[in-house]
Amino acid sequence: MRASRSALFATVLAVSTLSGCAGLGLPPAAPLSTPGTQTLTPGATSAAETPAPSSTAPGASPTGSAASAPTATSPSAPTESTEPADPADGESSPPDTVARMKGGNGSASPLLVPTSALPSGWTATKARDTRGYRMTVCGVDLEPTAPLDSAQQNWQGSIAGPYLEQHVRVYPDATAAKVVADLAKKVPGCRSYTAKDAKGQSTFAVETLALKGAPSGTVAWRQKVPLFVPVAGASPSASPTMRSVEVVQDVAVRRVGAAIVLLNAYAVEKNPDDAVLVTALTHAG
């Protein structure tokens, strides 16, 4: 049973990265395929749609679904990298558990949650090159303008989850205040939103979420999406047997000065760890 569950989580993580499916660790915004398997097709549709980037578009979403993002060469599309930007002599390179924006001014770093602040057993995992996460959630564009700086990091409670991600975006103006204020208005009445691209679409069911102990001004919601994965142990074939698993994500957004801090706690077929989500929120700046 343990081997079977390990295979399931390995498949889910590989397919969606559970965030690599676009950015924040949220499930795929569109059907995905992996070598040796058929196309994986997540959920149905809803009235609120946001386009997701093609495989050639660098934009990625903080929730895993992404919207028509600018290209990597565009001035409005800063990139993140796990590679250090020419550290000075004597300085150690940042660990690859933190992805930092190339060309950023470093202002996102003070808002990163230290792993030592999380409960025992939580470990940092390799960060991803998310390149921004422009998408629309419940009618709100989460990244309407290019940030001055950004950073991203991930943790897991175990290989089978639960999981946690952090994204930081620092802006030169009032963008952070506007985005968080708009989310505070729109999320309470939102029940779903859809992300789609040329291959298909994915609908996230949305619920309001109360996080006891979260910093004042935090906007949070729970979203769920089905993900189809190959059945563990099934004999290899061109069309393997598939089964549906539910990915549950608790997303929290808060403003810290001119920055947006977005944290995403998620798990497969069970609720995320909201205690660690609140702990991370309180240690983000």
C-alpha positions in Angstrom: 0.0 0.0 0.0 2.8 2.4 0.9 4.5 1.7 -2.5 1.2 2.3 -4.2 0.6 5.6 -2.5 4.2 6.7 -3.1 3.7 6.0 -6.8 0.5 8.0 -6.8 2.1 11.1 -5.2 5.1 10.8 -7.4 2.8 10.8 -10.4 0.8 13.7 -9.2 3.9 15.7 -8.4 5.5 14.9 -11.7 2.4 15.8 -13.7 1.3 18.9 -11.9 4.6 19.4 -10.0 1.8 20.0 -7.9 2.7 23.5 -8.9 4.9 23.1 -11.7 1.7 22.8 -13.5 2.1 26.4 -13.7 3.4 28.3 -10.9 2.0 28.3 -7.5 1.7 24.8 -6.9 -1.8 24.7 -7.9 -3.0 22.0 -10.2 -2.8 22.1 -13.9 -4.7 24.8 -15.8 -5.1 22.5 -18.7 -4.8 18.9 -19.6 -1.2 17.7 -19.2 0.6 14.7 -20.6 3.6 12.8 -19.4 5.8 10.3 -21.2 4.2 6.9 -21.5 0.7 8.1 -20.4 -2.3 9.5 -22.1 -3.4 13.1 -21.7 -4.5 13.9 -18.2 -7.7 15.9 -18.2 -8.7 17.9 -15.2 -12.3 19.2 -14.4 -15.2 20.9 -16.2 -15.9 24.4 -17.0 -17.5 27.5 -15.5 -18.5 31.0 -16.6 -15.4 32.7 -15.4 -12.5 31.9 -17.7 -8.9 32.8 -17.8 -6.6 31.7 -20.6 -3.5 29.6 -19.7 -0.2 29.9 -21.4 0.9 27.4 -24.0 4.0 25.3 -23.5 6.1 28.0 -25.1 4.8 30.8 -22.9 6.8 31.5 -19.8 4.0 32.8 -17.6 2.9 30.7 -14.8 0.2 31.0 -12.2 0.3 31.2 -8.5 -2.4 28.8 -8.4 -1.3 26.5 -11.0 -3.5 27.8 -13.7 -2.0 30.6 -15.8 -3.2 33.2 -18.1 -2.0 34.7 -21.3 1.4 35.7 -19.9 3.9 37.9 -21.6 6.9 36.4 -23.2 10.3 36.1 -21.4 11.8 38.8 -23.6 9.0 41.2 -22.8 9.9 44.0 -20.3 6.7 43.0 -18.5 7.8 39.5 -17.9 10.6 39.3 -15.3 12.0 35.8 -14.7 13.0 33.9 -11.6 15.9 31.6 -11.3 17.5 29.3 -8.8 20.8 30.5 -10.0 22.5 33.4 -8.0 23.1 36.7 -9.7 26.9 37.0 -9.6 27.5 36.8 -5.9 30.4 38.9 -4.6 33.7 37.3 -3.6 33.3 35.5 -0.3 29.5 35.3 -0.5 27.8 31.9 -0.7 25.3 31.3 -3.5 21.6 31.2 -2.5 20.3 27.6 -2.0 18.2 26.2 -4.9 15.3 26.0 -2.4 14.7 29.7 -3.2 14.0 31.0 -6.7 14.8 34.7 -7.2 14.0 37.0 -10.0 16.8 37.7 -12.4 17.5 41.4 -12.4 15.4 42.0 -9.3 16.5 44.4 -6.6 16.4 41.9 -3.7 13.4 43.5 -1.9 11.5 40.2 -1.9 14.0 38.3 0.1 13.1 39.8 3.6 9.6 38.5 3.1 10.6 34.9 2.6 9.5 32.6 5.4 12.4 30.8 7.1 12.1 27.0 7.2 13.0 27.2 10.9 9.7 29.0 11.5 7.6 26.0 10.3 6.7 23.0 12.5 9.1 20.1 13.0 9.0 17.7 10.0 8.5 20.4 7.3 11.4 20.5 4.8 12.3 22.9 2.0 12.2 21.4 -1.5 13.6 22.6 -4.7 12.2 25.9 -6.0 10.9 26.4 -9.5 11.6 28.9 -12.2 8.0 30.3 -12.2 8.7 33.4 -14.3 5.7 35.3 -13.0 2.2 34.0 -12.4 -0.2 36.2 -14.3 -3.7 34.8 -14.0 -7.2 35.9 -13.1 -8.9 34.4 -10.0 -12.6 35.3 -9.5 -12.2 38.2 -11.9 -9.0 39.6 -10.2 -5.7 39.7 -12.1 -3.1 38.6 -9.6 -0.2 40.1 -11.4 -1.5 43.1 -13.4 1.9 44.8 -13.7 5.5 43.7 -13.7 7.1 43.5 -10.2 10.4 45.1 -9.2 11.4 41.8 -7.5 10.0 38.4 -6.8 10.9 35.1 -5.1 9.4 31.6 -4.6 9.9 28.6 -2.3 8.3 25.3 -1.4 8.0 22.9 1.5 6.5 19.5 2.2 5.4 17.8 5.4 6.3 14.4 3.8 6.7 13.0 0.3 2.9 12.3 0.4 2.1 15.8 1.5 0.8 18.1 2.7 2.6 20.8 0.8 3.2 24.5 1.1 4.3 27.2 -1.4 5.2 30.9 -1.1 5.3 33.5 -3.8 6.4 37.1 -3.2 5.9 40.0 -5.6 7.2 43.5 -4.8 5.8 46.5 -6.8 6.8 50.1 -7.3 3.3 51.5 -6.7 0.0 50.7 -5.2 -0.5 47.5 -7.2 -0.3 45.2 -4.1 -2.9 47.2 -2.2 -5.3 47.2 -5.2 -5.0 43.4 -5.9 -5.6 42.4 -2.3 -8.5 44.9 -1.9 -10.1 43.5 -5.1 -9.7 39.9 -3.9 -11.3 40.9 -0.6 -14.3 42.1 -2.6 -14.6 39.3 -5.2 -13.6 36.1 -3.4 -16.5 35.9 -0.9 -19.1 35.8 -3.7 -17.0 33.6 -6.1 -17.9 29.9 -6.5 -15.6 28.9 -9.3 -13.2 30.0 -12.0 -11.9 28.3 -15.1 -8.5 28.4 -16.7 -8.1 27.1 -20.3 -5.7 26.8 -23.2 -5.8 25.2 -26.6 -5.7 21.7 -25.1 -8.6 22.1 -22.7 -9.7 23.7 -19.6 -9.8 23.2 -15.8 -12.4 24.5 -13.4 -11.5 25.3 -9.8 -14.4 25.1 -7.3 -14.0 27.9 -4.8 -15.1 28.1 -1.2 -14.6 30.9 1.4 -12.0 30.1 4.1 -11.5 31.4 7.6 -8.0 31.2 8.9 -7.9 31.7 12.6 -4.9 33.6 13.7 -4.0 34.9 10.2 -2.6 38.5 10.0 -5.2 41.2 9.6 -6.1 41.9 6.0 -5.4 38.4 4.8 -7.7 37.2 2.0 -8.1 33.4 1.8 -10.0 30.8 -0.1 -10.2 27.1 -0.7 -10.2 25.7 -4.2 -10.5 22.1 -5.5 -9.8 20.5 -8.8 -9.9 16.9 -10.0 -6.7 15.5 -11.6 -6.7 12.3 -13.6 -3.6 10.1 -13.0 -2.6 6.6 -14.1 -3.6 3.8 -11.7 -0.6 2.7 -9.8 0.5 -0.8 -10.7 -1.4 -0.9 -13.9 0.3 -2.7 -16.7 2.1 -0.3 -19.2 0.0 0.4 -22.3 -0.7 3.1 -24.8 -3.8 3.9 -22.9 -3.3 3.2 -19.2 -6.2 3.0 -16.7 -6.8 6.4 -15.2 -8.4 7.5 -12.0 -9.4 10.8 -10.6 -7.9 12.4 -7.4 -8.9 15.6 -5.9 -6.3 18.3 -5.2 -7.4 20.7 -2.4 -5.6 24.0 -2.1 -6.0 26.7 0.6 -4.7 30.0 -0.8 -3.9 33.0 1.3 -2.9 36.5 0.1 -1.7 39.4 2.2 -0.1 42.8 1.5 3.1 43.7 3.2 4.0 47.2 2.3 4.3 47.3 -1.5 4.5 43.5 -1.7 2.0 40.7 -2.3 2.7 37.6 -0.3 0.8 34.6 -1.6 0.9 31.3 0.3 -0.6 28.1 -1.0 -1.2 25.0 1.2 -2.3 22.0 -0.6 -2.8 18.2 -0.4 -4.1 15.3 -2.4 -7.5 13.8 -1.4 -7.5 15.5 2.0 -7.5 19.0 3.4 -4.3 21.0 3.6 -2.5 21.9 6.8 -3.9 25.3 7.7 -2.0 25.6 10.9 1.3 25.7 9.0 -0.3 28.1 6.5 -1.1 30.6 9.3 2.3 30.1 10.8 3.9 30.9 7.4 1.7 34.0 7.0 2.7 35.4 10.3 6.4 34.9 9.5 6.2 36.5 6.0 7.7 39.9 6.8 
